């Protein structure tokens, strides 16, 4: 249309393949073809040489928007009415030419848009309508707008196949759209005016739309009056064909557009509707509420809740059917009017027993008062009251006794049906009025009972006050750490409870009664205090002992001694076991062993085993024990080693040889003495001489305390007597002495005379002797003597007593 623009989409291609470009193009208006010149004639609206980029200067409203390869789009802006006619576009490339023609129709006004499709429209079903215009130009903006609200989508198409602008409207039609116009307008946003428009008539298929007209108009009548209702069809597409009536959703037998109720009753009150149908379907009208007024019916009282417990909130409601509803109520309690109560309901916030009774009400509305139908009985129920637990035992209760209790109460509504007890130790059924507890425990909890109807009430707890001996007797030791000898220790007797509370305390050690009192004090404590202690607590009911308490006193080793097994000595070659016995707590962790010379034997066990025993093992031994509290040592103990049979045989042979040597020396000595006597001229009346040698030396027991006691002991030689008889030849003197002894009494030897003669000298022997003789002083390596005592017939000297003996020293 005049004043708008034309966008002419155009494309081209070369038939002879690639590599060509467009040389020029010419736009003709109302052209013709000259067969003679084989060229086109007509008004040239536009010419462009693409090689030189030259164009017609006077045609600025026509623009070439393409390129040399494939696009030949043109724009004419603005177009005029006289531009209508045949347009020709001639393009050339070398010797190749092409003429494309199209017809351009320019009107003075914008054409109407087109609305399509005109589909069938149904109420409440979404429909889409398209408004289109065969025009599109980027340099001339247009807008398609609708007369209805809805969802709109606008699209523009510019291609050689199609040039158009479309607008799609989606909306949900209503029955009110039926018979209404739908308009699509072509709007110029620049000039703010409508260029053209298109209108179509909407036909919306819908069910009938209804309305009931009532006479009287308020639909409120008094019982006995008449009522008329008419069903009016406001709209229906397609037309309707039936009418039905409903009351409170129940279909009536009446048909037709008019419903007449000649004499209404209170039962005719309700909601009335009419239903009309067409090909779309049935539709019901809005309900008309018909109110039939009448005076209140006989009233009665509704009590809520139905089961009333004392203390709850009770609501009383006066029930009386009336229209209009009653405006005033009168309440009665036991046939007496209750002042200030004129509502349909009233509440008793916390109902009590005194509120029990008969209630009634009277309703009244604008048509007058009603009547009282029946009274309601308010029954206030409550759990048992005054519940008490009673002890039936006549005397104080002791632990282990049987206890009988009874549950009593003052009043109950409804009656009591069962009982509950809180004593799990009972042996009777707990649902009974009485409870018996067999062998009641000392720590029995207070007992209470519960009396129940619909609800239950507990009695106050009753304390049984059980008498029992002291419980949980225990000993507490202070300090709580380990107990060491010499420290102060306190034992305290504690108990948890006692009834009666008057108690006495006693202490036992290892089963023996010690003393009375709650506290036992050791200051200081000694190892002898170790033992098992019991604390006894008694009252008038009985006595309870604590668990055994082992008092363990820790102390360093003491009273160490070495015991030897076998204890009477050991024969060389056998086994000797030396044990270090000690008194210590804790036991010594290790021991040290030493010999008589205080030499460390480097043995750390409690037992020292010598196997086999040698003569060199004889001697004293002592030990030292150590624990974490200290150490102590034993006194020395001597180990005696006996000769074995083989050693005794060897020593016996040596002894016999030694005795023979002594004997020979003795013989030689006698001879020497006789010679000396002869020289001195002694005259002894003796017919012969003999003597015996007796070992009178007492064997001394080795002193265990002396560190240097060392030696051997031969039990075979102990307390034995060795005799040696030496016979001397009789000389003149001896013969005369014998003769004199027979004839007359022996003359007394002068006291000054020395009868002892040394007969033999024995050199010191380095070998060990067979007898353990501990010298008071160290012997030297000198010469020892054997003395032989000579006995004669004469009176012996008083200076000599007993029998002399041969002394052997080494």
C-alpha positions in Angstrom: 0.0 0.0 0.0 1.0 3.5 -0.6 3.7 4.8 1.7 4.8 1.3 2.8 7.9 -0.5 1.6 8.4 -3.7 -0.4 11.1 -6.2 0.5 11.7 -8.6 -2.5 13.7 -11.6 -1.4 15.6 -13.0 -4.5 18.3 -15.7 -5.1 20.1 -16.8 -8.3 22.6 -19.4 -9.4 24.8 -20.2 -12.4 23.9 -23.1 -14.6 27.5 -23.6 -15.9 29.2 -24.2 -12.6 31.1 -22.1 -10.2 33.5 -19.3 -10.7 31.0 -16.9 -12.2 30.0 -13.6 -10.7 27.2 -11.2 -11.5 28.1 -8.3 -13.8 25.0 -6.0 -13.6 21.3 -6.0 -12.9 18.4 -3.9 -14.2 14.9 -3.4 -12.8 12.3 -2.7 -15.5 8.7 -1.4 -14.9 6.0 -2.5 -17.4 8.7 -3.9 -19.8 8.2 -5.5 -23.2 10.5 -7.7 -25.3 11.7 -6.4 -28.7 12.2 -9.4 -30.9 14.1 -7.4 -33.5 16.7 -6.0 -31.1 16.3 -9.0 -28.8 16.3 -6.8 -25.8 13.8 -5.5 -23.3 12.2 -2.1 -23.3 10.5 -0.2 -20.6 11.0 2.2 -17.7 14.2 1.4 -15.9 13.6 1.9 -12.2 17.1 0.7 -11.1 20.4 -0.2 -12.7 23.6 -1.3 -11.1 27.0 -2.3 -12.6 28.5 -4.6 -10.1 31.9 -4.4 -11.7 32.2 -0.6 -11.4 29.7 -0.2 -8.6 27.8 2.4 -10.6 24.1 2.7 -10.1 21.2 5.0 -11.2 21.6 8.1 -9.1 17.9 9.2 -9.3 16.5 6.0 -7.9 17.5 6.2 -4.2 14.3 4.5 -3.0 15.4 1.3 -4.7 18.3 -0.6 -3.1 20.1 -3.7 -4.1 20.7 -5.8 -0.9 22.3 -8.9 -2.6 25.8 -9.9 -3.7 27.6 -11.0 -6.9 27.3 -14.8 -6.1 23.7 -15.8 -5.3 21.6 -13.0 -3.6 19.6 -10.5 -5.6 17.3 -9.2 -2.9 15.7 -5.7 -3.6 14.1 -3.1 -1.3 11.7 -0.4 -2.5 11.0 2.1 0.2 8.6 3.8 0.0 6.3 2.4 -2.7 3.7 4.5 -4.5 0.4 3.6 -6.2 2.0 4.2 -9.6 4.6 1.5 -8.9 1.9 -1.0 -9.5 2.4 -3.2 -12.6 4.8 -5.7 -14.0 8.4 -5.6 -12.6 11.3 -7.3 -14.3 14.7 -8.0 -12.9 17.3 -8.6 -15.5 20.7 -10.0 -14.4 23.7 -10.5 -16.6 27.1 -12.3 -16.2 29.2 -12.2 -19.3 27.1 -13.6 -22.1 24.7 -15.2 -19.7 21.4 -13.3 -19.0 18.2 -13.9 -17.1 14.9 -12.0 -16.7 12.6 -12.6 -13.7 9.2 -10.9 -13.6 6.7 -10.4 -10.8 3.5 -8.3 -10.5 3.4 -5.5 -7.9 0.0 -4.4 -6.7 0.1 -1.1 -4.7 -3.2 0.0 -3.1 -4.0 3.4 -1.6 -4.9 1.8 1.8 -3.6 -1.1 3.8 -5.5 -4.3 3.0 -7.4 -6.2 5.7 -5.6 -9.1 7.5 -7.0 -12.6 7.2 -8.3 -14.6 10.2 -8.2 -18.4 10.0 -9.2 -21.1 10.6 -12.8 -20.6 11.7 -13.0 -23.8 13.8 -15.8 -24.9 16.1 -15.4 -23.3 19.5 -16.5 -25.0 22.8 -16.9 -23.4 26.2 -13.8 -23.8 28.4 -11.8 -25.6 25.7 -8.7 -23.6 24.6 -8.8 -22.4 21.0 -6.1 -20.8 18.8 -6.9 -18.2 16.1 -4.4 -17.0 13.5 -4.4 -13.5 12.0 -2.1 -13.1 8.9 -1.1 -10.4 6.4 0.9 -11.0 3.2 3.3 -8.2 4.0 6.7 -7.9 5.7 9.3 -5.2 5.5 12.1 -4.5 8.0 12.0 -0.8 7.3 8.3 -0.5 7.9 7.2 -2.0 11.3 3.6 -3.2 11.7 1.7 -4.8 14.6 -1.3 -7.2 14.6 -3.4 -6.8 17.7 -6.5 -8.6 19.0 -9.8 -7.5 20.7 -9.7 -10.3 23.2 -7.2 -11.1 26.0 -5.1 -14.2 25.6 -1.7 -15.5 24.8 -0.3 -13.9 21.5 2.7 -15.1 19.4 3.8 -12.9 16.4 5.9 -14.3 13.6 7.5 -12.7 10.4 8.4 -14.6 7.3 10.7 -13.2 4.5 11.8 -15.7 1.9 11.4 -16.1 -1.9 8.7 -18.6 -1.1 6.7 -16.5 1.4 6.4 -13.0 2.6 4.0 -12.6 5.6 3.3 -11.5 9.1 1.3 -13.7 11.5 -0.2 -13.4 15.0 -1.6 -16.4 16.9 -4.1 -15.8 19.7 -4.8 -18.6 22.2 -7.6 -18.2 24.7 -10.3 -20.1 26.7 -13.7 -19.2 25.5 -16.6 -18.6 27.9 -20.3 -18.8 27.2 -20.4 -15.0 27.3 -18.2 -14.9 24.1 -21.0 -16.5 22.2 -22.3 -14.0 19.5 -19.4 -11.6 20.2 -17.0 -10.2 17.6 -13.3 -11.1 17.4 -11.3 -8.4 15.7 -7.7 -8.4 14.4 -6.3 -4.9 13.7 -3.3 -3.8 11.6 -1.6 -1.3 13.9 1.0 1.3 12.8 3.2 1.8 15.9 4.9 4.8 14.3 1.8 6.8 13.5 -0.2 5.2 16.4 -3.2 4.4 14.3 -5.1 1.5 12.9 -4.4 0.9 9.3 -7.0 -1.9 8.7 -8.9 -4.6 10.7 -10.7 -7.9 10.3 -13.7 -9.0 12.4 -15.3 -12.4 12.7 -18.3 -13.5 14.8 -17.7 -16.1 17.6 -20.0 -19.0 18.1 -19.3 -20.7 21.4 -21.0 -24.0 22.0 -22.1 -24.2 25.7 -24.6 -25.8 28.0 -27.7 -23.7 29.1 -27.2 -20.8 31.4 -30.0 -20.6 34.0 -31.6 -18.4 36.6 -34.6 -19.0 38.9 -37.1 -16.3 39.6 -39.0 -16.7 42.9 -42.3 -15.3 44.1 -42.2 -14.0 46.7 -38.8 -12.6 45.8 -37.1 -13.1 49.2 -38.0 -16.9 49.1 -39.0 -16.5 52.7 -42.6 -17.5 53.7 -44.5 -18.6 56.7 -45.8 -22.1 57.0 -49.0 -22.5 55.0 -48.3 -19.8 52.3 -47.6 -20.6 48.6 -44.4 -20.2 46.5 -43.9 -20.0 42.7 -40.5 -20.6 41.0 -39.7 -20.1 37.3 -36.6 -21.5 35.5 -35.3 -18.8 33.1 -32.8 -19.9 30.3 -30.4 -17.0 29.8 -28.3 -18.6 27.0 -28.1 -21.9 25.3 -26.1 -22.9 22.2 -27.4 -25.1 20.7 -31.0 -24.6 22.0 -32.2 -26.5 25.1 -34.9 -29.2 25.0 -35.8 -30.3 28.7 -36.3 -28.8 32.2 -36.1 -30.7 35.6 -36.4 -29.6 39.3 -34.4 -30.6 42.3 -34.7 -30.0 46.1 -31.5 -30.6 48.1 -30.1 -32.5 45.1 -33.1 -34.8 45.0 -35.1 -34.7 41.7 -38.7 -33.7 42.0 -41.5 -35.2 39.9 -42.5 -31.8 38.6 -41.4 -30.9 35.0 -41.6 -27.6 33.1 -40.1 -24.2 33.5 -42.5 -23.3 36.4 -42.7 -25.0 39.9 -45.6 -24.1 42.2 -45.8 -25.0 45.9 -49.4 -24.1 47.0 -49.2 -24.6 50.9 -45.6 -24.9 52.1 -44.7 -26.7 55.3 -41.6 -26.6 57.4 -40.3 -29.7 55.7 -40.3 -27.8 52.3 -37.5 -25.6 53.4 -34.4 -26.2 51.5 -32.3 -25.5 48.4 -34.1 -25.6 45.0 -32.4 -25.9 41.6 -33.6 -26.4 38.0 -31.7 -28.4 35.4 -31.9 -27.7 31.6 -30.2 -29.8 28.9 -29.1 -29.3 25.2 -26.7 -31.1 22.9 -23.7 -30.0 24.9 -25.1 -31.4 28.1 -27.2 -30.7 31.3 -26.6 -27.6 33.4 -28.1 -26.8 36.9 -29.0 -23.3 38.0 -27.8 -21.7 41.2 -29.7 -22.8 44.3 -32.6 -20.9 45.8 -32.8 -21.2 49.6 -36.5 -21.5 50.5 -37.1 -20.6 54.1 -40.3 -21.6 55.7 -40.8 -19.9 59.1 -42.4 -21.6 62.1 -42.5 -21.4 65.9 -39.9 -23.4 68.0 -40.6 -27.1 68.4 -40.5 -28.7 71.9 -37.0 -28.2 73.2 -34.6 -30.7 75.0 -31.1 -30.4 76.5 -28.0 -31.9 75.0 -25.1 -32.4 77.5 -21.5 -32.7 76.3 -19.5 -34.7 77.0 -21.8 -37.6 77.6 -19.6 -39.0 80.5 -18.9 -36.2 82.9 -16.0 -36.3 85.3 -15.7 -33.9 88.1 -13.5 -31.0 87.2 -14.1 -31.1 83.4 -15.9 -28.4 81.4 -19.5 -29.2 80.7 -21.5 -27.6 77.9 -25.3 -27.7 77.9 -27.1 -27.0 74.6 -30.8 -26.3 74.1 -32.1 -28.2 71.0 -35.3 -26.8 69.4 -36.0 -26.7 65.7 -37.4 -23.3 64.7 -37.3 -20.9 61.7 -36.1 -18.3 62.2 -33.8 -19.7 64.9 -34.8 -19.0 68.5 -33.6 -15.6 69.7 -34.1 -16.2 73.5 -33.8 -19.2 75.8 -34.9 -19.8 79.4 -32.9 -22.4 81.5 -34.2 -24.4 84.4 -32.3 -26.4 87.0 -34.4 -28.9 89.0 -37.4 -27.0 87.7 -36.0 -23.7 89.0 -35.3 -20.9 86.5 -31.6 -20.1 86.3 -31.2 -16.3 86.2 -28.8 -14.8 83.7 -28.9 -17.9 81.4 -30.6 -16.9 78.1 -28.3 -18.3 75.4 -28.7 -21.4 73.4 -25.7 -22.9 75.3 -24.0 -22.3 78.6 -20.9 -23.9 80.2 -19.9 -25.0 83.6 -16.1 -24.6 83.6 -15.3 -27.0 86.4 -18.2 -29.2 87.2 -18.7 -30.3 90.8 -20.9 -32.7 92.5 -23.2 -29.9 93.5 -23.9 -29.2 89.8 -25.5 -32.7 89.4 -29.3 -32.5 88.7 -32.0 -32.1 86.1 -31.8 -29.4 83.4 -34.4 -28.1 80.9 -34.8 -25.2 78.5 -37.5 -23.2 76.7 -36.8 -21.6 73.2 -38.6 -18.6 71.7 -38.4 -16.8 68.3 -40.3 -14.1 66.4 -43.3 -16.4 66.0 -43.6 -17.1 69.7 -42.3 -19.4 72.4 -42.0 -23.2 72.1 -42.4 -25.8 74.9 -40.3 -28.0 77.1 -40.0 -31.5 75.8 -38.0 -33.4 78.4 -35.4 -32.7 81.1 -31.8 -33.9 81.0 -30.1 -35.5 84.0 -26.5 -34.2 84.7 -24.7 -37.0 86.5 -21.3 -35.8 87.8 -19.0 -38.7 88.2 -15.7 -38.7 90.1 -12.9 -41.0 91.1 -12.9 -42.6 94.6 -12.3 -40.0 97.3 -10.6 -40.4 100.7 -8.5 -43.4 99.6 -6.3 -44.7 102.5 -3.9 -47.5 103.0 -4.2 -49.2 106.4 -1.7 -51.5 108.0 -3.4 -54.5 109.7 -0.4 -55.7 111.7 -0.8 -55.0 115.4 2.9 -55.0 116.3 6.0 -53.4 114.8 7.1 -55.1 111.6 10.4 -56.9 111.4 12.3 -58.0 108.4 10.8 -61.3 107.1 7.4 -60.8 108.7 4.2 -61.0 106.8 2.3 -57.7 106.4 -1.4 -57.3 105.6 -2.7 -54.0 104.3 -6.2 -52.9 103.3 -7.4 -50.2 100.9 -10.4 -48.0 102.1 -12.2 -45.0 100.6 -14.9 -42.5 101.6 -17.1 -42.2 98.4 -17.1 -43.0 94.7 -19.3 -42.5 91.6 -19.6 -44.9 90.0 -18.8 -47.6 92.5 -15.3 -49.0 93.0 -14.7 -52.1 90.8 -11.0 -52.8 91.4 -7.9 -52.0 93.4 -4.3 -51.7 92.5 -1.2 -51.9 94.7 2.3 -50.6 94.0 4.1 -53.4 95.8 5.6 -55.8 93.3 6.8 -58.2 96.1 3.3 -59.1 97.1 2.1 -62.7 96.7 -1.7 -62.0 96.6 -3.7 -60.7 93.7 -3.2 -57.0 93.5 -6.8 -56.4 92.4 -8.2 -57.2 95.8 -9.1 -54.8 98.6 -6.5 -56.4 100.9 -2.8 -57.1 100.2 -0.5 -59.5 102.0 3.2 -59.3 101.6 5.0 -62.5 102.6 8.5 -62.1 104.1 8.8 -58.4 103.8 12.3 -57.1 103.0 14.1 -54.6 105.0 14.2 -52.1 102.2 10.6 -52.4 101.3 9.3 -49.2 99.6 6.4 -47.3 101.0 3.1 -48.9 99.9 0.1 -47.2 98.5 -3.1 -48.5 97.0 -5.3 -47.3 94.1 -9.1 -47.6 94.1 -10.7 -47.5 90.7 -14.1 -47.1 89.0 -13.8 -45.4 85.6 -11.0 -43.4 87.1 -8.5 -44.3 89.8 -7.3 -42.5 92.9 -4.1 -43.3 94.8 -3.8 -43.2 98.5 -0.9 -41.5 100.3 2.1 -43.7 100.7 2.4 -45.7 103.9 5.9 -46.4 105.3 6.1 -49.9 106.8 9.0 -48.8 109.1 10.6 -52.3 108.9 12.9 -53.1 111.8 16.1 -54.8 110.7 19.7 -55.5 111.6 22.4 -53.2 110.3 22.9 -53.4 106.5 25.9 -53.0 104.2 28.5 -53.3 106.9 31.9 -52.6 105.5 35.4 -51.7 106.6 37.1 -48.5 105.3 40.9 -48.5 105.5 42.9 -45.3 105.8 45.2 -44.7 104.0 43.7 -46.2 100.9 47.1 -46.8 99.4 49.5 -49.6 100.3 50.1 -50.1 104.0 53.7 -50.2 105.1 55.1 -51.3 108.4 55.6 -48.4 110.9 52.9 -46.2 109.5 49.6 -45.2 111.2 46.6 -47.1 109.9 43.0 -46.6 110.7 40.2 -49.1 110.2 36.7 -47.7 110.4 33.5 -49.7 110.5 30.7 -48.2 108.4 27.2 -49.3 107.6 24.5 -47.9 105.3 21.4 -48.2 107.5 19.9 -49.7 110.6 16.5 -49.6 112.3 16.7 -49.0 115.2 19.6 -46.7 114.8 21.2 -47.5 118.2 24.1 -49.8 117.3 27.3 -51.3 118.8 30.6 -52.1 117.0 33.0 -55.0 117.5 36.2 -56.1 115.8 37.5 -59.6 115.1 40.9 -60.7 113.8 41.3 -64.1 112.3 38.1 -65.1 114.0 39.1 -63.9 117.5 37.3 -61.0 119.2 39.6 -57.9 119.5 37.8 -55.0 120.9 34.7 -52.8 120.8 34.4 -49.5 119.0 33.8 -48.1 115.6 37.5 -47.4 114.9 40.5 -49.7 115.1 43.8 -47.8 115.2 47.3 -49.1 114.6 50.0 -46.5 115.4 52.4 -47.7 114.2 51.3 -50.8 112.4 53.6 -53.9 112.4 53.7 -57.0 110.3 52.1 -58.9 113.1 49.0 -56.8 112.6 48.4 -58.4 109.2 45.4 -60.7 109.1 41.7 -61.0 108.2 39.5 -58.5 110.0 35.8 -58.4 110.4 33.6 -55.6 111.8 30.4 -56.6 113.6 27.6 -54.2 114.0 24.5 -55.1 116.1 21.3 -53.6 117.3 18.3 -54.9 119.1 17.2 -56.8 116.0 20.4 -58.6 115.2 24.0 -58.5 114.2 25.7 -58.1 110.8 29.3 -58.8 110.0 31.3 -57.1 107.3 33.0 -59.0 104.5 36.5 -60.2 105.3 39.1 -57.5 105.1 42.6 -58.7 104.4 45.0 -56.3 106.0 48.3 -56.7 104.1 51.2 -54.9 105.8 54.2 -54.4 103.6 57.7 -54.6 105.1 61.3 -55.2 104.3 62.7 -58.7 104.6 63.4 -59.8 108.2 64.2 -62.9 110.3 66.3 -64.4 107.5 67.9 -67.8 108.2 69.6 -70.4 106.1 68.1 -73.9 106.3 70.1 -76.9 105.1 68.7 -80.1 103.7 69.5 -82.6 104.9 69.6 -80.8 108.3 72.1 -83.2 110.1 74.8 -82.8 107.6 75.7 -84.3 104.2 78.1 -86.9 103.1 80.6 -85.7 100.6 79.5 -86.6 97.0 75.8 -86.1 97.8 73.5 -83.1 97.3 73.0 -80.3 99.7 70.2 -77.7 99.4 70.5 -74.4 101.2 67.3 -72.4 101.4 67.1 -68.7 102.4 64.1 -68.5 104.6 62.7 -65.0 105.2 59.7 -63.1 106.5 58.8 -60.3 104.0 55.9 -58.7 102.2 56.2 -58.6 99.3 58.5 -61.6 99.1 62.1 -60.8 98.2 62.5 -60.1 94.6 66.0 -61.6 94.7 68.6 -63.1 97.1 72.4 -62.8 97.5 74.5 -65.7 98.8 77.8 -65.4 100.7 80.2 -68.0 102.2 82.0 -67.8 105.6 84.6 -65.5 104.1 81.9 -63.0 103.0 82.7 -63.9 99.4 79.7 -63.3 97.0 78.7 -66.6 95.4 76.9 -64.7 92.6 73.8 -66.8 93.1 70.5 -64.9 93.3 67.8 -67.5 93.9 66.2 -68.4 97.1 67.7 -71.9 97.0 71.5 -72.7 96.7 72.0 -76.2 95.5 75.5 -77.9 95.9 75.8 -81.0 93.9 78.0 -82.9 94.4 79.1 -81.8 97.9 82.9 -81.6 98.4 84.9 -81.3 101.6 85.8 -77.8 100.5 82.0 -76.9 100.7 82.1 -77.3 104.5 81.8 -74.1 106.4 79.3 -71.3 107.1 76.9 -69.7 104.7 74.6 -66.6 104.9 72.1 -65.0 102.6 70.7 -61.5 102.0 67.1 -60.9 100.8 65.9 -57.7 99.0 62.4 -56.4 98.1 61.2 -52.9 97.1 61.0 -51.9 100.7 64.6 -52.8 101.8 66.9 -55.7 102.5 68.2 -57.8 105.4 70.7 -60.7 105.9 70.7 -63.9 107.8 73.2 -65.0 110.4 75.8 -67.6 109.2 74.8 -71.3 109.2 77.4 -74.0 109.1 77.3 -76.8 106.5 78.8 -80.0 107.9 80.2 -82.4 105.4 80.8 -86.0 106.5 83.6 -88.2 105.1 82.4 -90.8 102.7 83.1 -94.5 103.3 86.1 -94.3 100.9 87.6 -91.3 102.7 87.1 -93.0 106.1 88.9 -96.1 104.9 91.8 -94.1 103.7 91.9 -92.1 106.9 91.6 -95.3 109.0 94.5 -96.8 107.3 96.5 -93.7 107.9 95.4 -93.7 111.6 96.5 -97.3 112.1 99.8 -96.5 110.6 100.0 -93.5 112.8 99.1 -95.6 115.9 101.8 -98.1 115.1 104.3 -95.3 114.9 103.1 -94.1 118.3 103.4 -97.5 119.7 106.9 -98.0 118.5 107.8 -94.6 119.9 106.2 -95.6 123.2 108.3 -98.8 123.3 111.4 -96.9 122.6 110.4 -94.4 125.2 109.9 -97.1 127.9 113.3 -98.5 127.2 114.8 -95.1 127.4 113.0 -94.4 130.7 114.2 -97.7 132.2 117.7 -96.8 131.2 117.4 -93.5 132.8 115.9 -95.0 136.0 118.7 -97.3 136.2 121.2 -94.6 135.9 119.5 -92.6 138.6 119.4 -95.7 140.8 115.8 -95.6 141.4 114.5 -98.6 143.2 110.9 -99.3 142.3 109.2 -102.5 143.5 107.3 -103.3 140.4 107.1 -106.5 138.5 106.0 -104.8 135.3 104.6 -101.7 133.8 101.5 -101.1 131.5 99.6 -97.9 130.6 96.6 -96.9 128.6 96.0 -93.8 126.5 92.5 -92.4 126.5 91.3 -89.6 124.3 89.6 -87.4 126.9 89.4 -84.3 124.8 85.8 -83.2 124.6 84.6 -82.5 121.0 83.5 -78.9 120.7 80.5 -78.2 118.6 81.4 -75.8 115.8 80.3 -72.3 116.6 78.0 -71.2 113.8 78.4 -67.6 114.7 82.2 -67.6 114.3 83.0 -66.7 110.7 86.2 -68.9 110.6 84.7 -72.2 111.8 86.0 -74.7 109.4 86.9 -78.4 109.6 85.8 -82.0 109.3 84.1 -84.3 111.8 84.3 -88.0 111.9 81.5 -89.5 113.9 83.2 -92.9 114.1 85.9 -91.5 116.4 83.6 -89.6 118.7 83.9 -90.5 122.4 86.0 -93.6 121.6 88.8 -94.7 124.0 92.2 -95.8 122.5 94.3 -98.1 124.6 97.9 -98.8 124.2 99.6 -101.3 126.5 103.4 -101.2 126.7 105.2 -104.1 128.5 108.7 -103.3 129.9 111.3 -106.0 130.7 111.6 -106.7 134.5 115.0 -105.6 135.9 116.5 -106.0 139.3 114.9 -102.9 140.5 111.5 -104.0 139.2 111.8 -107.4 140.8 112.7 -106.0 144.1 109.8 -103.5 143.9 107.4 -106.3 143.3 108.7 -108.2 146.1 108.5 -105.3 148.4 104.9 -104.6 147.4 103.9 -108.1 148.3 105.6 -108.2 151.7 105.0 -104.8 153.0 103.0 -101.7 152.2 104.3 -99.5 149.5 106.4 -96.7 150.4 105.0 -93.2 149.6 106.7 -91.6 146.7 108.1 -88.3 147.5 106.0 -85.4 146.2 108.9 -83.8 144.6 109.6 -86.7 142.4 108.6 -86.3 138.7 107.1 -89.5 137.3 106.4 -88.2 133.9 108.9 -89.2 131.2 108.8 -88.0 127.6 109.1 -91.0 125.4 108.2 -89.7 121.9 108.4 -86.6 119.8 105.8 -86.3 116.9 106.4 -83.9 114.1 103.4 -81.6 113.1 101.3 -83.1 110.3 100.1 -80.8 107.6 97.3 -83.0 106.6 93.8 -82.3 107.9 92.9 -84.1 111.1 89.9 -86.2 111.6 88.6 -84.2 114.5 87.2 -80.7 114.3 89.2 -78.8 116.9 89.1 -75.0 116.6 92.3 -73.6 118.0 92.2 -70.5 120.1 95.4 -69.3 118.6 97.1 -70.2 115.4 99.4 -73.2 115.7 102.9 -72.8 114.6 104.9 -75.4 112.7 106.8 -76.5 115.7 107.2 -79.9 117.5 104.3 -81.3 119.5 104.8 -83.9 122.3 103.2 -87.1 123.4 103.4 -87.7 127.1 103.2 -91.1 128.6 102.3 -91.4 132.2 104.1 -94.1 134.1 102.2 -95.8 136.8 103.9 -97.6 139.7 102.9 -99.5 142.8 103.5 -96.7 145.0 101.1 -94.0 146.0 100.4 -91.6 143.2 101.1 -87.9 143.5 98.1 -85.8 144.4 98.8 -83.3 141.7 97.6 -85.8 139.1 93.9 -86.6 138.8 92.2 -88.8 136.4 93.7 -90.5 133.5 96.1 -88.6 131.3 95.8 -88.7 127.6 97.9 -88.3 124.6 97.4 -84.9 123.0 97.8 -84.7 119.3 98.0 -81.2 117.8 98.6 -79.9 114.4 
